[in-house]
Amino acid sequence: MDFGLFSLGIVLGFSIVRWLTENIKFHIRTKSIWLHHWIIAFLVMIPLLYFQIDEPLVWGGLTGAALEGLGRKNWSIRRL
C-alpha cells in the first residue's frame, strides 16, 4: 500500500500546490533570487532523504509540488 499512498500524495500535492499558486501569491524572493515552490520542495526532500524518513504520503506530496512547478514556463532561480 505504500505505492498507493505515494501516488495519492503526488495527486494531492500537485493539486493543492496548483490551487495555492493560482489563488495565493506567496513568494520567497529577493532582488536577485526567486525560490519557487519546486525548489522549496526539493530542499525539503534533502534532509528527509538524509534522515531516512520514509513516509510515502509526504514524499508523494513533495514530488507532486515539485512536478507542478517544473511544468510551468518561468521557473528559473535567478530573478531577471
C-alpha positions in Angstrom: 0.0 0.0 0.0 3.0 2.3 0.2 2.9 2.8 -3.5 -0.8 3.7 -3.3 -0.1 6.3 -0.6 2.8 7.7 -2.7 0.5 8.0 -5.7 -2.2 9.7 -3.7 0.4 12.1 -2.3 1.5 13.1 -5.8 -2.0 13.9 -6.9 -2.8 15.7 -3.7 0.5 17.6 -3.6 0.1 18.6 -7.3 -3.5 19.8 -7.0 -3.1 21.6 -3.7 0.0 23.5 -4.9 -1.7 24.3 -8.2 -4.7 25.8 -6.3 -2.4 27.7 -3.9 -0.2 29.2 -6.7 -3.3 30.2 -8.7 -5.1 31.8 -5.7 -2.5 33.0 -3.3 0.5 35.0 -4.5 3.1 33.8 -1.9 6.7 34.2 -3.0 10.1 33.9 -1.3 12.3 36.2 -3.3 15.0 38.9 -3.1 16.2 41.3 -5.7 18.3 38.5 -7.4 16.9 35.1 -6.3 13.4 33.7 -6.5 12.7 30.5 -4.6 9.8 28.8 -6.4 7.8 26.1 -4.7 9.5 23.3 -6.7 12.9 24.5 -5.3 11.4 24.6 -1.7 10.0 21.1 -2.2 13.4 19.9 -3.4 15.2 21.5 -0.5 12.8 19.8 2.0 13.5 16.4 0.3 17.2 16.6 1.0 17.0 16.3 4.9 14.2 13.8 4.6 16.5 11.6 2.5 19.5 12.2 4.8 17.5 11.2 7.9 15.9 8.3 6.0 12.3 9.5 6.7 10.1 7.0 4.8 6.6 8.4 4.6 5.1 7.7 1.2 2.4 10.4 1.5 4.9 13.1 2.4 7.3 12.0 -0.4 4.4 11.9 -2.8 3.2 15.4 -1.8 6.6 16.9 -2.2 7.1 15.2 -5.5 3.7 16.5 -6.7 4.6 20.0 -5.5 7.9 19.8 -7.4 6.4 18.4 -10.6 3.7 21.1 -10.6 6.3 23.8 -10.5 8.6 22.2 -13.1 5.7 22.2 -15.6 5.4 25.9 -15.7 7.2 28.2 -18.2 9.1 30.5 -15.8 10.9 28.5 -13.1 14.5 29.8 -13.0 16.2 30.6 -9.8 17.7 33.9 -10.9 15.3 36.8 -11.0 15.7 38.8 -14.2 
